[in-house]
Amino acid sequence: MLLNFLRKLQRDRGCALFYCIIACLLSYVEMLAEYFNKWAFVYVGLYGYGYVEAGKKVITLFKARGWTSIVANTLVSRCLSMISVTVAIVSGSLAAVIGSLGGVGSGHVSQDMLIGFFTGFLIGIFNASSIFTVLESAVNTIVVCFAEAPSEFENNHPDHSRELHETWSSTWPNISLRGQMV
């Protein structure tokens, strides 16, 4: 939708200045998005760099390895988010059942169930998200450390390294693990 709008602006001579401004702003947003990413936190934690410097270094690492498409893959985040919502729904449902049994005390069963559901849902989503954020950070750290030093991983954990190589090759057959070291 945005691309179609920009193409239309580009063709219309009356909107050339507006197109130029929008294109310039989008290029700055793209540049900032490249440096402000979840992977930069890993570099901050591992090496103590400032956030912007860490963002530049980790993107440089991924580009040198040819892993930019992997960095864009948010499969782990999506899976953990879906699990968090599922936990929240189950927590809310259990709280609704407890609320219907007279736990809240308004005298109206449907209102008690609704209050119980939303309270349980909020508690469930908060708890699950807190736990899964730690898990997602661990996965991000593993990816960055593996990109940074795959030979050390292979030397120290040969079985896990072999398994990771096999899985990697089946998932991303066109992206080499033995990229050039940065």
C-alpha positions in Angstrom: 0.0 0.0 0.0 2.8 2.4 0.9 4.8 1.4 -2.1 1.8 2.0 -4.4 1.3 5.4 -2.9 5.0 6.3 -3.4 5.0 5.1 -7.0 1.9 7.3 -7.7 3.7 10.3 -6.1 6.8 9.6 -8.2 4.8 9.7 -11.4 2.9 12.8 -10.5 5.0 15.9 -11.3 3.1 18.1 -8.9 4.1 15.9 -6.0 7.8 15.5 -6.8 8.9 17.6 -3.7 6.5 15.6 -1.4 7.9 12.3 -2.9 11.5 13.5 -2.3 10.8 14.4 1.3 9.0 11.0 2.0 11.8 9.0 0.3 14.4 10.9 2.3 12.5 10.3 5.6 12.0 6.6 4.8 15.7 6.1 4.1 16.6 7.6 7.5 14.0 5.4 9.2 15.5 2.4 7.4 19.0 3.3 8.5 17.9 3.7 12.1 16.0 0.5 12.1 19.2 -1.3 10.9 21.1 -0.1 14.0 18.3 -0.3 16.6 17.5 -4.0 16.8 17.2 -6.8 19.3 20.5 -8.2 18.3 22.3 -5.0 19.6 21.3 -5.9 23.1 23.3 -9.1 22.9 26.4 -7.1 21.9 25.9 -4.6 24.7 25.7 -7.5 27.2 28.6 -9.5 25.7 31.1 -6.7 25.0 29.8 -3.6 26.8 29.5 -1.4 23.7 27.1 1.5 23.6 23.8 0.6 22.0 24.3 2.4 18.6 27.9 1.0 18.3 26.6 -2.5 19.2 23.9 -2.2 16.6 26.4 -1.3 13.9 28.8 -4.1 14.8 26.2 -6.8 15.0 24.7 -5.8 11.6 28.2 -5.7 10.1 28.7 -9.2 11.5 25.4 -10.5 10.0 26.1 -8.8 6.6 29.6 -10.3 6.5 28.1 -13.8 7.1 25.3 -13.3 4.6 22.7 -13.8 7.4 20.5 -10.7 6.9 17.5 -12.9 5.9 18.0 -14.9 9.1 18.1 -11.8 11.2 14.7 -10.8 9.8 13.2 -14.1 10.7 11.1 -13.6 13.9 9.8 -17.2 14.2 10.9 -17.6 17.8 9.3 -14.3 18.8 6.0 -15.3 17.1 5.9 -18.7 18.6 6.6 -17.4 22.1 4.0 -14.7 21.7 1.4 -17.3 20.6 2.3 -19.4 23.7 2.0 -16.3 25.9 -1.5 -15.5 24.6 -2.5 -19.2 25.1 -1.2 -19.1 28.7 -3.2 -15.9 29.2 -6.4 -17.4 27.8 -6.0 -20.4 30.0 -5.3 -18.3 33.1 -8.2 -16.0 32.2 -10.5 -19.0 31.8 -9.5 -20.5 35.1 -10.0 -17.1 36.8 -13.4 -16.8 35.2 -14.5 -20.2 36.6 -13.3 -19.1 40.0 -15.1 -15.8 39.6 -18.3 -17.6 38.7 -18.1 -19.6 41.9 -18.5 -16.4 43.8 -14.8 -15.4 44.2 -15.3 -11.7 43.2 -18.6 -11.1 45.0 -20.7 -8.7 42.9 -23.6 -11.0 42.9 -23.8 -11.2 39.1 -22.2 -14.4 37.8 -21.5 -13.1 34.3 -19.9 -9.9 35.7 -17.8 -11.9 38.1 -16.7 -14.2 35.3 -15.8 -11.3 33.1 -13.8 -9.6 35.8 -12.1 -12.9 36.7 -11.3 -13.6 33.0 -9.6 -10.2 32.4 -7.7 -10.3 35.7 -6.5 -13.8 35.0 -5.7 -12.9 31.4 -3.6 -9.9 32.4 -1.7 -11.9 35.1 -1.1 -14.8 32.6 0.1 -12.6 29.8 2.4 -10.7 32.1 3.9 -13.8 33.7 4.3 -15.7 30.4 5.8 -12.7 28.6 8.3 -12.1 31.4 9.5 -15.7 31.2 9.5 -16.0 27.4 11.4 -12.7 27.1 14.3 -14.3 28.9 14.1 -17.4 26.6 14.0 -15.2 23.5 17.1 -13.3 24.7 18.9 -16.6 25.2 18.1 -17.7 21.6 19.3 -14.3 20.3 22.5 -14.7 22.3 23.1 -18.2 20.9 22.6 -16.9 17.3 25.0 -14.0 17.8 27.7 -16.1 19.5 27.4 -18.7 16.8 27.8 -16.0 14.1 30.7 -14.5 16.0 32.7 -17.7 16.7 31.3 -21.0 15.1 34.7 -22.7 15.3 34.8 -22.3 19.1 31.4 -23.8 19.4 32.5 -26.7 17.2 35.6 -27.3 19.3 33.8 -27.2 22.7 30.5 -28.8 21.8 31.0 -31.0 18.7 27.7 -33.0 19.0 25.6 -29.8 19.3 27.6 -28.2 16.6 26.9 -31.1 14.2 23.2 -31.0 15.0 23.1 -27.3 14.5 24.9 -27.5 11.2 22.5 -30.2 9.9 19.4 -28.3 11.0 20.9 -25.1 9.5 21.6 -26.7 6.2 18.1 -28.1 5.9 16.5 -24.8 6.9 18.7 -22.4 4.9 20.5 -24.4 2.2 21.8 -21.3 0.4 23.4 -19.7 3.4 26.8 -21.0 4.4 27.8 -21.4 8.0 31.5 -21.2 7.1 31.3 -17.5 6.2 34.2 -15.1 6.4 35.1 -14.2 9.9 34.7 -10.5 10.8 
